[in-house]
Amino acid sequence: MKKKTKILTVSAVALLVVLIVAANVWREKSLVRGIRVEIQYDGADTLVRGAEVADSIRAALPTLSSTRIGHVDLKAVERAARSPYLRNCEAATSISGSVVLFAVQRRPIVRVFVGGQEFYLDDRGCQVPISIHGSCNVIVASGNIPHRGVGLNQVWKLAKYLDSHPELSPLFDQIYRDDKGDLYLTPKLGDHVVQVGSVDNLDEKFTNLMAFYRLGLPLAGWDTYRQVSVKYRGQVVGRRRQASSPGN
C-alpha cells in the first residue's frame, strides 16, 4: 500500500512539473496582454500617475503589444518609462502575460523659485519639474538662488535638515537666500524672520533657536522682534522693531 502511495505521489509531482513547463511555454509564446505600472509614493504628493507612464511606454515601444512575452526587452521598457518624477524603474513580466513596471516616485522637499522659473528638489538633491497634478505641500525657497552649484546646494541642505526633523519642518514655510549668501527662514507663527546664515552647525543653531522660542519669545511677545539671528555660534540675537512714532 505504501509503495502504491509513493508511486502515485511521484506521478502527481511529475504531472505537476509537466503542467508548469507547458504553462510557461504557452506564456512565453503568447502576446503581451497589457502594461501595468505600480508606483510607490512613500507619502509624497502625486507628481505622475501610472497611466501616464504606461502611455509613455506604449508611445516609445509601439510594437510591444504584438511582441511575444518571452521576447520582451525589459531594459527597453525601463528606458521607455524613465521620467524626471521617478527615482527608479524595474520591469518584469507577470504570470498572466502582462508587462509590469515597478517604480518609486521622487519625494520633493522644497519648491525653488529662481529667475522666473520654478522646480522642486527631492530628498536626494535632484531637480524635479513642476507637475500638472498640482503643488506639493513643501517649503518654498526664493531669493538669490543659482540654478545649480553651491548656492542651490545650501538651500537643499537647509530644506533637507528641516525635512529630517519632524518637530521643525511644520514651523517654517519659506527659505530666502540674500545677495550675500545668507539663508533666512520665515516662520508660520510670529512676524519675524530667522537669520540662519550658512548651513554650518545646524544642530546647534536650531537647538538655540528652539530654546529661545520656548523661553524668550513667550515673555517678550511673538511680534516684538523683526529678526532673530542664530548665524553666529553660541548666540541668539533678536532685533526689535522700531517703536511707532506718536500719532502713527
VOPAGU-2260 file (C-alpha; in pm, 1 decimal, decimal comma):
REM VOPAGU-2260
SITE   aa  ch    i         X         Y         Z
SITE  MET   A    0       0,0       0,0       0,0
SITE  LYS   A    1     281,4     235,3      90,9
SITE  LYS   A    2     456,1     151,5    -238,2
SITE  LYS   A    3     144,1     239,0    -438,7
SITE  THR   A    4     104,0     565,6    -248,2
SITE  LYS   A    5     466,4     651,7    -323,0
SITE  ILE   A    6     418,2     577,6    -693,7
SITE  LEU   A    7     104,5     794,6    -705,3
SITE  THR   A    8     287,3    1080,8    -529,0
SITE  VAL   A    9     579,4    1066,7    -773,8
SITE  SER   A   10     336,2    1057,1   -1066,1
SITE  ALA   A   11     146,8    1359,7    -932,0
SITE  VAL   A   12     467,1    1559,2    -890,4
SITE  ALA   A   13     579,7    1463,9   -1240,8
SITE  LEU   A   14     241,9    1568,0   -1382,9
SITE  LEU   A   15     261,1    1899,6   -1196,5
SITE  VAL   A   16     608,0    1966,7   -1337,4
SITE  VAL   A   17     483,6    1889,8   -1689,7
SITE  LEU   A   18     188,4    2125,7   -1644,5
SITE  ILE   A   19     412,8    2404,8   -1512,5
SITE  VAL   A   20     655,9    2365,8   -1802,8
SITE  ALA   A   21     367,7    2360,9   -2051,2
SITE  ALA   A   22     216,0    2671,8   -1893,9
SITE  ASN   A   23     548,1    2852,8   -1911,0
SITE  VAL   A   24     598,2    2755,7   -2275,1
SITE  TRP   A   25     245,2    2875,6   -2354,9
SITE  ARG   A   26     303,8    3202,4   -2166,5
SITE  GLU   A   27     638,0    3266,1   -2335,1
SITE  LYS   A   28     476,6    3227,5   -2678,0
SITE  SER   A   29     165,3    3435,8   -2603,6
SITE  LEU   A   30     145,9    3803,7   -2694,1
SITE  VAL   A   31     176,1    4079,1   -2435,5
SITE  ARG   A   32    -165,5    4124,1   -2278,6
SITE  GLY   A   33    -115,6    4469,2   -2132,5
SITE  ILE   A   34     100,7    4705,4   -1929,9
SITE  ARG   A   35      62,2    4756,1   -1556,9
SITE  VAL   A   36     251,1    5028,8   -1370,9
SITE  GLU   A   37     280,3    5025,7    -992,9
SITE  ILE   A   38     425,0    5341,9    -837,3
SITE  GLN   A   39     539,0    5366,6    -476,2
SITE  TYR   A   40     475,6    5720,8    -349,1
SITE  ASP   A   41     605,7    5693,5       9,8
SITE  GLY   A   42     354,9    5951,5     130,8
SITE  ALA   A   43     455,2    6218,2    -123,2
SITE  ASP   A   44     202,0    6416,3    -325,9
SITE  THR   A   45     131,5    6270,0    -669,1
SITE  LEU   A   46     359,0    6401,2    -945,0
SITE  VAL   A   47     291,0    6135,3   -1206,6
SITE  ARG   A   48      34,7    5858,1   -1242,2
SITE  GLY   A   49      73,5    5502,9   -1359,7
SITE  ALA   A   50    -146,7    5554,9   -1665,2
SITE  GLU   A   51      83,7    5832,7   -1788,1
SITE  VAL   A   52     390,6    5612,6   -1753,6
SITE  ALA   A   53     212,7    5328,6   -1935,6
SITE  ASP   A   54     125,4    5568,6   -2219,9
SITE  SER   A   55     491,9    5671,1   -2242,6
SITE  ILE   A   56     593,8    5306,0   -2273,4
SITE  ARG   A   57     337,7    5242,7   -2547,5
SITE  ALA   A   58     449,2    5553,0   -2737,2
SITE  ALA   A   59     817,0    5456,6   -2719,4
SITE  LEU   A   60     755,4    5086,1   -2793,0
SITE  PRO   A   61     461,4    5076,8   -3036,6
SITE  THR   A   62     517,0    4708,9   -3124,0
SITE  LEU   A   63     514,6    4592,9   -2762,2
SITE  SER   A   64     152,4    4472,9   -2775,3
SITE  SER   A   65     235,9    4243,6   -3069,8
SITE  THR   A   66     550,6    4102,9   -2906,5
SITE  ARG   A   67     562,2    3757,6   -2755,3
SITE  ILE   A   68     600,3    3778,6   -2379,2
SITE  GLY   A   69     920,5    3574,1   -2390,7
SITE  HIS   A   70    1081,1    3822,4   -2629,3
SITE  VAL   A   71    1007,2    4142,4   -2435,6
SITE  ASP   A   72    1315,6    4357,7   -2384,9
SITE  LEU   A   73    1266,6    4454,0   -2020,1
SITE  LYS   A   74    1558,1    4701,0   -2025,6
SITE  ALA   A   75    1394,3    4879,8   -2318,5
SITE  VAL   A   76    1071,4    4900,0   -2117,9
SITE  GLU   A   77    1260,0    5054,0   -1825,8
SITE  ARG   A   78    1425,6    5308,9   -2056,5
SITE  ALA   A   79    1088,8    5399,0   -2210,0
SITE  ALA   A   80     940,6    5453,5   -1863,4
SITE  ARG   A   81    1209,1    5697,8   -1749,5
SITE  SER   A   82    1061,7    6013,8   -1606,1
SITE  PRO   A   83    1203,7    6306,8   -1407,5
SITE  TYR   A   84     938,0    6220,1   -1148,7
SITE  LEU   A   85    1056,1    5862,7   -1096,1
SITE  ARG   A   86    1364,6    5763,7    -899,5
SITE  ASN   A   87    1399,3    5414,0   -1041,1
SITE  CYS   A   88    1207,5    5163,5   -1252,6
SITE  GLU   A   89    1218,3    4786,4   -1274,5
SITE  ALA   A   90    1027,6    4589,4   -1537,9
SITE  ALA   A   91     909,6    4228,6   -1523,0
SITE  THR   A   92     651,4    4000,7   -1682,3
SITE  SER   A   93     359,1    3853,4   -1492,6
SITE  ILE   A   94     217,0    3502,1   -1499,2
SITE  SER   A   95     -89,7    3637,7   -1678,7
SITE  GLY   A   96     124,4    3771,8   -1963,9
SITE  SER   A   97     137,9    4141,6   -1876,8
SITE  VAL   A   98     441,0    4366,6   -1863,8
SITE  VAL   A   99     466,3    4509,1   -1511,9
SITE  LEU   A  100     670,4    4814,3   -1417,4
SITE  PHE   A  101     757,2    4878,8   -1053,9
SITE  ALA   A  102     866,7    5238,1    -986,5
SITE  VAL   A  103     939,8    5473,1    -696,8
SITE  GLN   A  104     837,5    5837,3    -728,2
SITE  ARG   A  105    1080,7    6106,8    -619,6
SITE  ARG   A  106     989,1    6286,9    -296,4
SITE  PRO   A  107    1015,1    6667,7    -321,7
SITE  ILE   A  108    1120,1    6854,0      -6,2
SITE  VAL   A  109    1145,6    7214,3    -133,6
SITE  ARG   A  110     999,1    7420,1    -418,2
SITE  VAL   A  111    1256,3    7661,8    -564,1
SITE  PHE   A  112    1173,7    7987,4    -742,0
SITE  VAL   A  113    1469,1    8125,2    -938,7
SITE  GLY   A  114    1499,7    8350,7   -1243,5
SITE  GLY   A  115    1133,2    8331,5   -1332,1
SITE  GLN   A  116    1142,7    7952,5   -1319,7
SITE  GLU   A  117    1043,2    7702,3   -1055,9
SITE  PHE   A  118    1121,1    7341,6    -978,1
SITE  TYR   A  119    1143,1    7101,4    -685,8
SITE  LEU   A  120    1444,7    6948,8    -518,2
SITE  ASP   A  121    1383,0    6597,6    -389,4
SITE  ASP   A  122    1524,9    6434,8     -77,3
SITE  ARG   A  123    1832,8    6329,6    -275,1
SITE  GLY   A  124    1903,9    6673,9    -419,5
SITE  CYS   A  125    1775,1    6606,2    -771,9
SITE  GLN   A  126    1579,9    6871,8    -961,6
SITE  VAL   A  127    1220,0    6772,5   -1035,0
SITE  PRO   A  128     991,1    6972,4   -1267,2
SITE  ILE   A  129     655,9    7109,8   -1157,9
SITE  SER   A  130     372,7    6862,9   -1215,6
SITE  ILE   A  131      35,7    6914,6   -1384,5
SITE  HIS   A  132    -122,0    6733,1   -1089,6
SITE  GLY   A  133     -87,2    7028,6    -853,7
SITE  SER   A  134     156,6    7161,8    -598,7
SITE  CYS   A  135     336,4    6959,1    -335,7
SITE  ASN   A  136     294,6    7067,8      23,1
SITE  VAL   A  137     659,8    7158,2      84,0
SITE  ILE   A  138     859,8    7460,4     196,2
SITE  VAL   A  139     934,6    7717,1     -77,5
SITE  ALA   A  140    1267,1    7889,3    -147,3
SITE  SER   A  141    1338,9    8214,9    -327,0
SITE  GLY   A  142    1591,0    8499,8    -347,0
SITE  ASN   A  143    1939,8    8493,2    -494,0
SITE  ILE   A  144    1949,1    8123,8    -578,9
SITE  PRO   A  145    2150,9    7990,0    -875,5
SITE  HIS   A  146    2012,7    7712,2   -1091,6
SITE  ARG   A  147    2294,7    7488,0    -971,8
SITE  GLY   A  148    2609,7    7498,8    -766,4
SITE  VAL   A  149    2691,2    7589,0    -407,7
SITE  GLY   A  150    2402,1    7831,4    -351,5
SITE  LEU   A  151    2138,9    7581,7    -461,3
SITE  ASN   A  152    2307,5    7306,7    -259,8
SITE  GLN   A  153    2290,7    7523,1      54,2
SITE  VAL   A  154    1917,0    7570,5       6,5
SITE  TRP   A  155    1876,6    7195,1     -35,7
SITE  LYS   A  156    2082,7    7118,6     277,7
SITE  LEU   A  157    1867,1    7350,1     487,9
SITE  ALA   A  158    1545,9    7203,6     344,2
SITE  LYS   A  159    1681,6    6851,5     397,7
SITE  TYR   A  160    1764,5    6931,2     759,4
SITE  LEU   A  161    1413,0    7058,1     824,6
SITE  ASP   A  162    1260,8    6760,6     644,4
SITE  SER   A  163    1458,9    6517,4     858,9
SITE  HIS   A  164    1338,4    6683,1    1181,1
SITE  PRO   A  165     959,1    6643,3    1206,6
SITE  GLU   A  166     947,4    6879,4    1504,2
SITE  LEU   A  167    1097,5    7161,7    1294,1
SITE  SER   A  168     952,9    7127,8     944,4
SITE  PRO   A  169     595,8    7236,6    1038,0
SITE  LEU   A  170     727,4    7562,4    1187,8
SITE  PHE   A  171     855,7    7725,7     867,2
SITE  ASP   A  172     709,8    7790,0     525,9
SITE  GLN   A  173     980,9    7976,4     334,9
SITE  ILE   A  174    1356,8    7985,0     278,6
SITE  TYR   A  175    1517,9    8303,0     146,3
SITE  ARG   A  176    1878,1    8348,5      26,2
SITE  ASP   A  177    2007,7    8705,5      11,2
SITE  ASP   A  178    2274,2    8855,6    -216,0
SITE  LYS   A  179    2546,2    8777,6      39,8
SITE  GLY   A  180    2451,0    8409,2      50,3
SITE  ASP   A  181    2289,1    8420,8     394,9
SITE  LEU   A  182    1988,3    8195,6     443,9
SITE  TYR   A  183    1671,3    8309,4     620,7
SITE  LEU   A  184    1360,8    8125,1     734,1
SITE  THR   A  185    1009,8    8265,1     758,8
SITE  PRO   A  186     815,7    8103,7    1045,4
SITE  LYS   A  187     446,1    8029,7    1014,8
SITE  LEU   A  188     387,8    8196,8    1353,2
SITE  GLY   A  189     509,6    8541,5    1450,7
SITE  ASP   A  190     601,1    8839,0    1236,6
SITE  HIS   A  191     976,6    8792,9    1213,9
SITE  VAL   A  192    1243,0    8618,8    1007,0
SITE  VAL   A  193    1516,0    8385,0    1128,4
SITE  GLN   A  194    1867,5    8452,9    1002,1
SITE  VAL   A  195    2035,0    8113,3     971,4
SITE  GLY   A  196    2339,7    8231,4     777,0
SITE  SER   A  197    2525,0    7928,6     642,2
SITE  VAL   A  198    2433,7    7561,1     671,9
SITE  ASP   A  199    2717,6    7500,5     917,4
SITE  ASN   A  200    2638,6    7387,5    1273,3
SITE  LEU   A  201    2265,3    7347,7    1206,6
SITE  ASP   A  202    2214,7    7125,9    1511,3
SITE  GLU   A  203    2348,5    7395,6    1741,5
SITE  LYS   A  204    2163,4    7676,0    1562,5
SITE  PHE   A  205    1824,4    7511,1    1586,2
SITE  THR   A  206    1881,2    7394,6    1943,8
SITE  ASN   A  207    1944,7    7757,5    2038,6
SITE  LEU   A  208    1651,7    7882,0    1833,1
SITE  MET   A  209    1408,1    7636,1    1990,9
SITE  ALA   A  210    1529,8    7733,6    2337,6
SITE  PHE   A  211    1470,9    8099,2    2250,0
SITE  TYR   A  212    1123,0    8015,6    2122,1
SITE  ARG   A  213    1037,3    7831,4    2442,2
SITE  LEU   A  214    1190,5    8070,0    2694,9
SITE  GLY   A  215    1232,6    8411,5    2533,5
SITE  LEU   A  216     952,9    8484,9    2291,6
SITE  PRO   A  217     660,6    8392,8    2520,6
SITE  LEU   A  218     780,5    8660,7    2764,2
SITE  ALA   A  219     872,6    8927,6    2510,4
SITE  GLY   A  220     583,9    8856,3    2270,5
SITE  TRP   A  221     595,8    8689,5    1929,9
SITE  ASP   A  222     574,3    9021,9    1746,0
SITE  THR   A  223     845,8    9200,2    1946,6
SITE  TYR   A  224    1129,1    9113,0    1710,4
SITE  ARG   A  225    1158,5    9170,7    1338,1
SITE  GLN   A  226    1456,4    8934,1    1311,2
SITE  VAL   A  227    1604,3    8655,2    1520,0
SITE  SER   A  228    1960,5    8558,8    1424,7
SITE  VAL   A  229    2135,3    8230,7    1500,9
SITE  LYS   A  230    2406,3    8297,2    1241,8
SITE  TYR   A  231    2691,8    8313,9    1491,5
SITE  ARG   A  232    2793,3    8026,5    1716,9
SITE  GLY   A  233    2656,2    8030,2    2069,5
SITE  GLN   A  234    2437,6    8335,7    2008,6
SITE  VAL   A  235    2072,3    8416,2    1954,3
SITE  VAL   A  236    2033,7    8782,4    1865,7
SITE  GLY   A  237    1689,6    8940,6    1848,6
SITE  ARG   A  238    1645,3    9269,5    1662,5
SITE  ARG   A  239    1347,2    9458,9    1798,4
SITE  ARG   A  240    1104,0    9653,3    1591,2
SITE  GLN   A  241    1130,5   10028,6    1595,3
SITE  ALA   A  242     869,5   10187,3    1816,7
SITE  SER   A  243     594,8   10366,5    1625,6
SITE  SER   A  244     600,7   10745,0    1641,8
SITE  PRO   A  245     314,2   10916,8    1829,5
SITE  GLY   A  246      16,2   10963,5    1605,6
SITE  ASN   A  247     120,1   10684,5    1365,8
